[in-house]
């Protein structure tokens, strides 16, 4: 036969189980709403990633296009430089031949002594 104590212990256990089930249901609801919010945020971020990837692709296309224009411009400048060089003949550079005073013979100026130059030690006054 069951005693009153056994019934009361069983009743306490059942009440404890009911309270635990209620707490777990509340926690489950909170977790489900948090999960839904997180999934929404993930979808939002994935959309932003797709937008950034599309923007990056457009930026890369723009850079490649600009580089191609720069290459074409560089080629045009180079071609214009080459055609200008071919159209105008380069002047022939003549190296002037300088004669040293010793090899010039009579045309060389005579050496001026310190006394004739003003007698100022080792300085020569050429003007």
Rosetta blueprint (number, residue, H / E / L):
1 X L
2 X L
3 X L
4 X H
5 X H
6 X H
7 X H
8 X H
9 X H
10 X H
11 X H
12 X H
13 X H
14 X H
15 X H
16 X H
17 X H
18 X H
19 X H
20 X H
21 X H
22 X H
23 X H
24 X H
25 X H
26 X H
27 X H
28 X H
29 X H
30 X H
31 X H
32 X H
33 X H
34 X H
35 X H
36 X H
37 X H
38 X H
39 X H
40 X H
41 X H
42 X H
43 X H
44 X H
45 X H
46 X H
47 X H
48 X H
49 X H
50 X H
51 X H
52 X H
53 X H
54 X H
55 X H
56 X H
57 X H
58 X H
59 X H
60 X H
61 X H
62 X H
63 X H
64 X H
65 X H
66 X H
67 X H
68 X H
69 X H
70 X H
71 X H
72 X H
73 X H
74 X H
75 X H
76 X H
77 X H
78 X H
79 X H
80 X H
81 X H
82 X H
83 X H
84 X H
85 X H
86 X H
87 X H
88 X L
89 X L
90 X L
91 X L
92 X L
93 X L
94 X L
95 X L
96 X L
97 X L
98 X L
99 X L
100 X L
101 X H
102 X H
103 X H
104 X H
105 X H
106 X H
107 X H
108 X L
109 X L
110 X L
111 X L
112 X L
113 X L
114 X L
115 X L
116 X L
117 X L
118 X L
119 X L
120 X L
121 X L
122 X L
123 X L
124 X L
125 X L
126 X L
127 X L
